[in-house]
Amino acid sequence: MGNVTDVAAAADDGDAAVADRILRELRSRIGDDRYAVWFGDGVRIAAESGALPRRVSVTVGTGFSHEWLRRTFRDELESAVQAICGPATTVSWEPLAAEAQGAEATASPVPRRRRPAARRPRGTPVAAAPAERRAGDLMVVSQPSAAPQAPARRPTPRLSEFVVGPSNRMASAAVEMAVARPGEMSPLVIHGPSGVGKTHLLEGLCDRLRELHPGVNAVYLSAEQFTTAFLQSLHGSGLPGFRRTCRGADVLVVDDLQFFVGKRATLLELQHTVDALHRQGRQVVLGCDREIDALPELGPELLTRLRGGMIVRLPPPDYDVRRGIVAAICAKRGLAMPDDVIHYVATNMTRHARELFGACNRLEATSQMLGLPLALGMVEEALADLVRSSARSVRLADIERAVCQAFGIESGSLQSSRRARTTSHPRMLAMFLARKHTTAALTEIGAHFGRRSHSTVIAAQKAVGEWVAKRSPIVLADAAWDVEEAIRRVEDVLRAG
């Protein structure tokens, strides 16, 4: 009955309204998120004029992306058309015209992040969409004129909004150099734990490149998007198109490099893609949640290529960066936050930037709910549970797990009775960090790490302290490490949880 009603309504609607209804129906069939990611502003519906449209033209994508979208969403879109216009309606698929391809070049074959349209004040009439035009008997509509159910898309982060301080200055400078002189330091690898700003830098890099060089073809992909598009191109015989998109990019940015571990075919494709772009003098930028030395599964060939570029660590934000982030959030939202409150938030939310955003969200909501300005006492009460969570206690088992994970050491080896340096050095480092990050007694630490005496723990703490003072190497997983770098690496794992 609903289908008959929709078709009857379509007979009375104008061309733009019919296209609007079709896109709404498509959105309801595939879901808001999939619609926003894969179509966004890039789909155009052309419905014939007349009492009841009998032919609908769908214009979407270019080249490989057009074929992939047609194969993937053909059934859903044609069902949506026929639900609105009747089962006799035919659907034709067309790629975007040549003049529109430039806007799509950076998005295919994977989704593009869009900046949200400005919100329309409540009660104002809906103006015609900029992409709406009449061509002969066809009305072309890029988007529904009003879609209140569509989820808002976050704006693309900009490099100018990235707060720079002592802890992240090197990573920020490396990205700026890649923007100014793309291809000179390629590939550029930025690694650090979750929540420290890697994705902000990578997306901001693409945004700055397009701003400075309007014709540049900058492609941003997550590792999951790269993998999905590659596998779908294999299954759909679209591999040449996929390769033209990735290897034809002036700048290719791939985030979450660790996602490729265990995916042999995709890793090989990534390796060949990096090689192809390097030969052409193009820029490759990769993001990763750990050092590449901690990812031997990527393979020696790819790791060698990555080491030939530039590798930069992005550590958790220090106090200056955290304070700057809180101040920037307040300035952007017009939130009046006194200096002592900014200091409190920056001092107690220490693990990553997302905590700072969450704290500011809660404070803004609390201030509006109570109708009171932010004061330190109210802030301490509002953030009490977040502060406790951020300052969670570290257990001995957490220290053991972090040491093993950071250096690829077999679980349980730190509790063994072996005395070889490959085992004793990690165990001593774990004891040192246990003294630093836990409140456990000497006897508890000794008992956890192989039933050793409290004097063994004291000796381990003293030895590692001397290594730090003399910058002596430490043997971990059959390799020599700078002791300060080894400690920092384990602490990164602890912060990441």
C-alpha positions in Angstrom: 0.0 0.0 0.0 2.9 2.3 0.8 4.4 1.8 -2.6 1.2 2.7 -4.4 1.0 5.9 -2.3 4.6 6.8 -3.1 3.9 6.3 -6.9 0.7 8.4 -6.7 2.6 11.2 -4.9 5.3 11.1 -7.5 2.8 11.7 -10.3 1.8 15.0 -8.6 5.3 16.1 -7.6 7.6 18.3 -9.7 10.9 17.1 -11.1 13.0 18.3 -8.2 10.6 16.8 -5.7 10.7 13.4 -7.4 14.5 13.4 -7.4 14.4 14.5 -3.8 12.1 11.6 -2.9 14.3 9.1 -4.7 17.4 10.2 -2.8 15.5 10.0 0.5 14.3 6.5 -0.3 17.9 5.5 -1.2 19.1 6.9 2.1 16.5 5.0 4.0 17.5 1.7 2.2 21.3 1.9 2.7 21.4 3.9 5.9 22.5 7.5 6.7 26.1 6.6 7.3 26.7 4.6 4.1 24.8 7.2 2.1 26.9 10.1 3.5 30.2 8.3 3.0 29.7 6.9 -0.5 27.4 9.4 -2.1 27.5 12.7 -0.2 27.1 15.6 -2.7 28.3 13.5 -5.6 25.1 11.9 -6.9 22.7 13.6 -9.4 19.3 12.4 -10.2 17.6 13.5 -13.5 13.9 12.6 -13.7 11.9 13.2 -16.9 9.1 15.7 -16.7 5.6 14.5 -17.1 2.7 13.0 -15.2 4.8 10.1 -14.1 8.5 9.8 -14.8 9.3 6.8 -16.9 13.1 7.2 -17.1 15.5 8.3 -14.4 19.2 9.1 -15.1 21.7 8.6 -12.3 25.0 10.5 -12.6 27.6 9.5 -10.1 31.4 8.9 -9.9 34.1 8.9 -12.6 35.9 6.0 -14.2 36.5 3.2 -11.7 34.5 4.8 -8.9 31.5 5.1 -11.2 31.7 1.3 -12.1 32.2 0.4 -8.5 29.3 2.4 -7.2 27.0 1.1 -9.9 27.9 -2.5 -9.1 27.7 -2.0 -5.4 24.5 0.0 -5.0 22.6 -0.7 -8.3 19.9 -2.9 -6.7 19.2 -0.5 -3.8 19.1 2.6 -6.0 16.9 1.0 -8.8 14.6 -0.3 -6.1 14.3 3.2 -4.6 13.5 4.6 -8.0 10.9 2.1 -8.7 9.4 2.5 -5.3 8.9 6.2 -5.9 8.2 6.2 -9.7 6.6 2.8 -10.3 8.0 -0.6 -11.4 7.9 0.4 -15.1 10.5 3.1 -14.6 13.9 2.5 -16.2 17.2 3.7 -14.7 20.3 4.6 -16.7 23.7 5.1 -15.1 26.1 7.8 -16.3 29.6 9.0 -15.1 30.1 12.6 -14.2 30.9 14.9 -17.0 34.5 15.8 -17.7 34.2 19.2 -16.1 33.0 17.6 -12.8 35.8 15.0 -12.6 38.2 17.4 -11.0 36.1 17.6 -7.9 35.8 13.8 -7.7 39.5 12.9 -8.4 40.5 12.9 -4.8 37.6 10.9 -3.7 37.6 7.8 -5.9 37.5 4.9 -5.4 37.0 5.6 -1.7 34.8 7.9 0.3 35.6 11.6 0.8 35.1 13.5 4.0 32.8 16.4 3.5 32.5 19.7 5.3 28.9 20.2 6.6 26.7 22.7 4.9 25.8 25.8 6.9 22.7 25.2 9.0 19.6 27.0 7.8 17.8 29.0 10.5 14.5 27.5 11.6 11.6 28.9 9.7 13.4 30.2 6.7 12.4 29.0 3.2 14.6 26.4 1.5 16.5 27.9 -1.4 17.3 26.0 -4.6 20.4 23.9 -4.2 23.4 25.3 -6.1 23.8 22.1 -8.1 20.2 22.1 -9.2 19.6 23.1 -12.8 17.1 22.6 -15.7 18.5 21.0 -18.8 15.8 20.4 -21.5 13.1 18.2 -19.9 15.4 17.1 -17.0 15.7 18.6 -13.6 19.1 17.7 -12.1 19.3 17.7 -8.3 22.6 16.9 -6.4 21.0 16.5 -3.0 17.6 16.5 -1.3 16.6 20.2 -0.7 16.1 19.3 3.0 17.3 16.3 4.9 16.8 16.8 8.6 17.6 13.2 9.3 21.1 13.3 7.7 23.9 13.1 10.3 26.1 16.1 10.5 29.6 15.5 9.2 32.5 16.9 11.1 34.6 19.5 9.3 38.0 18.6 7.9 40.7 19.4 10.5 43.1 22.2 9.4 46.8 22.5 10.1 46.3 26.0 11.4 44.1 24.4 14.2 46.8 21.9 15.3 48.2 23.1 18.6 52.0 22.9 18.4 54.3 22.5 21.5 57.6 21.0 22.5 56.3 17.4 22.3 54.9 17.6 18.8 57.0 20.3 17.1 59.0 17.8 15.0 55.9 16.0 13.6 54.3 19.4 12.8 57.5 20.6 11.0 57.7 17.3 9.0 54.2 17.8 7.7 54.8 21.4 6.8 57.9 20.3 4.8 55.9 17.7 3.0 53.3 20.4 2.1 56.0 22.8 0.9 58.2 20.3 -0.9 56.2 17.2 -1.7 58.2 14.2 -2.7 61.5 15.2 -1.1 61.0 13.2 2.0 58.9 10.3 0.9 57.5 8.2 2.5 56.9 10.2 5.6 55.7 8.0 8.6 54.1 9.6 11.6 53.6 7.2 14.5 52.2 7.6 18.0 49.5 6.1 20.3 45.8 6.7 19.7 44.5 10.2 20.4 47.6 12.3 19.9 46.6 14.0 16.7 47.9 11.8 13.9 44.7 11.9 11.8 44.4 15.6 12.4 47.9 16.1 10.9 47.2 13.8 7.9 43.9 15.3 7.0 45.2 18.8 7.6 48.1 18.0 5.2 45.6 17.1 2.4 43.5 20.2 3.2 46.6 22.5 3.1 47.8 21.0 -0.2 44.5 21.6 -1.9 44.4 25.1 -0.5 47.9 26.0 -1.8 47.8 23.9 -5.0 44.1 23.8 -6.2 44.9 21.3 -9.0 46.8 18.8 -6.8 45.4 15.3 -6.6 45.7 14.4 -2.9 44.1 11.1 -1.9 43.4 10.3 1.8 42.6 6.7 2.8 42.4 4.8 6.0 44.1 1.4 5.8 40.6 -0.2 6.0 39.4 1.9 3.0 42.5 1.0 1.0 42.0 -2.7 1.8 38.3 -2.7 1.1 38.7 -0.9 -2.2 41.6 -3.1 -3.3 39.7 -6.4 -2.5 36.5 -5.1 -4.2 38.5 -4.1 -7.3 39.9 -7.7 -7.4 36.5 -9.3 -7.2 35.0 -6.9 -9.7 37.9 -6.8 -12.3 38.5 -3.1 -11.5 42.1 -3.4 -10.4 43.5 -1.1 -13.2 41.1 1.7 -12.1 42.0 1.2 -8.5 45.7 1.5 -9.3 45.2 4.5 -11.5 43.5 6.2 -8.6 46.2 5.4 -6.0 49.3 5.5 -8.2 48.1 8.5 -10.1 47.9 10.6 -6.9 50.3 13.5 -6.4 50.1 12.8 -2.7 48.8 9.6 -1.2 48.0 9.5 2.5 47.2 6.2 4.3 46.3 6.1 8.0 46.5 3.2 10.4 49.4 1.3 8.8 49.2 -1.4 11.5 45.8 -2.5 10.0 47.7 -4.1 7.1 49.4 -6.7 9.4 48.4 -10.2 8.3 47.0 -9.0 4.9 49.6 -10.3 2.5 48.0 -9.4 -0.8 47.1 -5.9 0.4 50.6 -5.4 1.8 52.1 -6.3 -1.5 49.8 -3.9 -3.3 50.7 -1.1 -0.8 54.4 -1.9 -1.3 54.1 -1.7 -5.1 52.1 1.5 -4.8 54.7 3.1 -2.6 57.4 2.1 -5.1 55.5 3.5 -8.0 54.9 6.8 -6.4 58.5 7.0 -5.2 59.8 6.5 -8.8 57.6 9.4 -9.9 58.8 11.7 -7.2 55.4 11.8 -5.5 54.7 12.1 -1.8 53.5 9.2 0.4 52.5 9.9 4.0 51.6 7.0 6.4 50.2 7.1 9.9 50.7 4.3 12.5 49.9 3.7 16.1 53.4 2.4 16.9 57.0 2.4 15.6 57.5 0.5 12.4 60.2 -1.6 14.2 57.3 -3.0 16.3 55.6 -4.3 13.1 58.0 -6.8 11.5 54.9 -8.5 10.0 54.9 -5.7 7.4 57.8 -7.4 5.8 61.5 -6.4 5.2 60.9 -5.0 1.8 58.2 -2.5 2.9 60.0 -1.6 6.1 63.2 -0.9 4.1 61.3 1.5 1.9 59.8 3.3 4.9 63.1 3.7 6.6 64.4 5.4 3.5 62.0 8.3 4.0 61.4 10.1 7.2 60.0 8.6 10.4 58.6 11.0 13.1 57.2 10.2 16.5 54.1 12.0 17.7 54.1 11.5 21.5 51.1 12.2 23.9 50.6 15.9 24.4 52.7 17.6 27.0 51.2 20.2 29.4 51.8 23.1 27.0 50.0 21.3 24.2 47.1 20.2 26.5 46.6 23.7 27.7 46.7 25.1 24.2 44.1 22.5 23.1 41.7 23.5 25.9 42.2 27.2 25.2 41.5 26.6 21.5 38.3 24.6 22.2 37.0 27.4 24.4 37.9 30.1 21.9 36.1 28.2 19.1 33.0 27.6 21.1 32.9 31.0 22.9 33.2 29.2 26.2 34.5 31.4 29.0 36.9 29.3 31.0 39.2 31.0 33.6 42.9 30.3 33.6 42.7 28.2 36.8 40.1 25.9 35.2 42.2 25.5 32.0 45.1 24.6 34.2 43.1 22.1 36.1 41.8 20.4 33.0 45.2 20.3 31.3 46.9 19.0 34.4 44.4 16.1 35.1 43.4 15.0 31.6 46.8 13.7 30.5 46.4 10.6 28.3 45.3 12.1 25.0 43.6 15.0 23.3 40.2 13.2 23.1 40.0 13.3 26.9 40.3 17.1 26.7 37.5 17.4 24.2 35.3 15.1 26.4 36.1 17.3 29.5 35.2 20.5 27.7 32.0 19.0 26.4 30.9 18.1 29.9 31.9 21.5 31.3 30.0 23.3 28.6 26.9 21.2 29.3 27.2 21.6 33.1 27.5 25.4 32.8 24.4 25.6 30.6 22.4 23.2 32.8 23.1 25.1 36.0 23.2 28.6 34.3 26.4 29.4 36.1 29.9 30.4 34.9 32.6 27.9 35.2 34.4 28.0 38.5 37.1 25.7 39.8 35.0 24.1 42.5 32.2 23.3 40.1 34.7 22.0 37.6 36.3 19.6 40.1 33.0 18.2 41.0 31.8 17.8 37.3 35.0 16.1 36.2 35.6 14.0 39.3 34.9 10.6 37.6 36.9 11.6 34.5 39.9 12.5 36.5 39.7 9.2 38.4 39.6 7.4 35.1 42.5 9.3 33.6 44.6 8.6 36.6 43.8 4.9 36.7 46.1 2.8 38.7 48.7 0.7 36.8 49.1 -2.9 37.9 52.1 -5.1 37.8 50.4 -7.2 35.1 50.0 -4.0 33.0 53.7 -3.4 33.2 54.5 -6.9 32.2 52.1 -6.8 29.3 53.4 -3.4 28.1 57.0 -4.6 28.1 56.2 -7.7 26.2 54.0 -5.9 23.7 56.4 -3.1 23.0 59.3 -5.4 22.1 57.6 -8.5 20.9 58.7 -10.6 23.9 57.0 -13.9 24.6 54.4 -13.6 27.4 55.6 -15.1 30.6 59.3 -14.9 29.8 59.7 -12.1 32.4 58.7 -14.5 35.1 61.1 -17.2 34.0 64.4 -18.1 35.8 66.6 -17.5 32.8 69.5 -15.1 33.2 70.4 -14.4 29.6 70.5 -10.6 28.8 67.6 -11.0 26.3 65.4 -12.0 29.4 67.1 -10.3 32.3 67.2 -6.8 30.7 63.5 -6.7 29.9 62.8 -8.0 33.4 65.0 -5.3 35.0 63.3 -2.7 32.9 59.9 -4.0 34.0 60.9 -3.8 37.7 62.2 -0.2 37.2 58.9 0.8 35.6 56.9 -1.0 38.3 58.6 1.1 40.9 57.9 4.2 38.9 54.3 3.7 38.0 52.8 1.5 40.7 52.5 1.6 44.5 53.4 -2.1 44.8 55.9 -3.0 47.5 59.4 -4.4 46.7 58.4 -7.9 47.8 55.2 -7.8 45.6 57.3 -6.7 42.5 59.9 -9.4 43.2 57.2 -12.1 43.7 55.4 -11.1 40.5 58.6 -11.3 38.3 59.7 -14.8 39.1 59.6 -15.0 42.9 62.7 -12.8 43.3 63.7 -11.1 46.5 63.2 -7.4 47.3 67.0 -6.9 47.0 66.8 -8.0 43.4 64.2 -5.3 42.7 66.4 -2.7 44.3 69.4 -3.8 42.2 67.3 -3.7 39.0 66.1 -0.2 39.8 69.6 1.0 40.5 71.0 -0.6 37.3 68.4 0.9 35.0 68.9 4.3 36.7 72.6 4.1 35.9 71.8 3.1 32.3 69.6 6.1 31.9 72.3 8.4 33.4 75.0 7.0 31.1 72.6 6.4 28.1 73.8 2.8 28.0 72.2 0.4 25.5 69.8 -2.2 26.7 69.2 -5.6 25.1 65.6 -6.3 24.3 64.3 -9.0 22.0 67.8 -9.7 20.6 68.3 -6.0 19.7 70.1 -3.1 21.4 67.9 -0.2 22.4 68.6 3.3 23.8 67.3 2.9 27.3 65.4 6.2 27.3 63.7 5.3 24.0 62.8 1.8 25.5 61.2 3.4 28.5 59.3 5.9 26.4 58.0 3.1 24.2 56.7 1.0 27.1 55.0 4.1 28.6 53.3 4.8 25.3 51.8 1.3 25.4 50.7 1.9 29.0 49.0 5.2 28.1 47.2 3.6 25.2 45.7 1.1 27.6 
